[in-house]
Every structure is written in C-alpha cells, then in structure tokens.
Amino acid sequence: MVRATTCLPRRESTSMDRRQAIKKLAAGAAIASTGSVVLSSRDVAYAASAPGTGLTEVPGPSEPLPITFTNNSNGTVTLGDASSPACGAGTPTTSYSWRINAFNIKGGNSWKFYIADMSDVPIREGVGGYSSPNLNHSTVVLRKNNNGGKLKPLDPGDSYDVGMLVTWQCSGAGAYLQAEYRFSATYPNPPAIEIVSYNII
C-alpha cells in the first residue's frame, strides 16, 4: 500500500491563484491510483471561520473538501472526510449522511451498489435519499452485491456517484455549518469532488 499526502505551498501574493492550486491538487491525487491517498487543501486558503458558528479550520464555500481515499487492488474503496474542525469556544461535533446518486456496475442489472460503514454494515443501498446523520460515518466503504450474502468489492470499470452531507457544529453556538459534496469515479480512478451546497444554518 502506498500512502501519499498532497500539500500545496502557501499562497504568495499572486503567484498562484486558487484554480492553479486545485489543478495541482488533482494532479497529485492522480499519481497514486492505488493505495491510500490524502487529498488535502489545508494550504490552499482555508476559511478562518464560518461566521456565527464559532468554527475554524473548516473549508470555505468554494474550497475543496480534504478527503481520505483508499483504493486497494482487491477492489476495496473507502472515502472519508479529512477535515479537522476546531472551535473558538466549545467542542466541535461532526455528523455525516450519505446517499447514492447513481452507479453502473458491470455484470447486469441484478447487481446492487452499497455504501457501508467500516464494519461492512450497509448505510445505503441503491439510488435514494440521505442516510440518517451519524457521528461515526466519517469514512465509508463502497461495495456491491448480486445475490445476497457478504458484500463484494468493486471491479475495474464499475462507476459510482455518491453524495455526503456533513454538519460541523460547536457546542453552545447559535448556528452550524452544513455542506454537501459529491464524489464520482470509475474504479480504480480517484474520485472527482464537487461542492453541491454550503450553508450556515
């Protein structure tokens, strides 16, 4: 297993705009299509705070979410949030909901696609709404199955499009931050990440 960490240099005047930084980040992720990769945007220019929430060290509304992505040769794919929120006062809590937007599994329509927790217990099956918020679902495993029983790993050519709704909150704060991200890829490629929504509530 290969573990790589993508870190971009700190921004110096106008030498690198945000678009260039994100392109460099994506290029670094593409270096390792197998193994464990941490895609980190912490040096791109993290938001100093989310107003009214007490939160710091969270992505801003146009900044990419840092994720952990593990793509083993046996078809095991994991996705996870690698952010490290902090609070000016109070204790941070983070909850996660997951959904399946679309999938294309090789082998026919009998195959089903799953998002499972790290114990391989399914969170979501098939295309549909978000799972219930859970503090323990920061990292999930992508699986498939065609005849019941134990969930199986993905095969080359299997594609997925999944969503994650994350809520960051400081205890005692009057507002919280909720953001939605979309991950899409064809195995064994690393996922493209899209910011769908970003709201202070």
C-alpha angles and dihedrals in degrees: 000000000000121000118197131176120203112211122172124208117259114268114268116197106292098329093112127022122205094259091056090048092052091048090053089049092053091047091053091052092052091059092076114042090166131044128030120323130184111205103199128183096175093118095045092082114288118207110264089220146336103244115248095008101082088228126140132175094038125127117266124237094272100032124103119250113246108234141181113232124186119186112176124190090245091066097260109144123185128184125192146165112253097183119124108208120193134188130225085216130002131022124299121234127185128196129188137207123186135199139179112234098178142333141185115203119189114238104052143289095303090077119097127202124222141190107208136181122246090275089057092251108145117249097177133011123195128343114324149097130326124289119244113280112269131182091211100054100083089119126036139181123231114222144161139207138183106182109026125258124080118012116249134218124252124267128220109281095029109129132200142184114193135170132217124198110197127188120198116192140169118216111254094016119132094221138033137202122243123183134176123212133186125213120193132172147136111240126282093024121093114254128264110232123216129184106227101175140350121193139168105213 
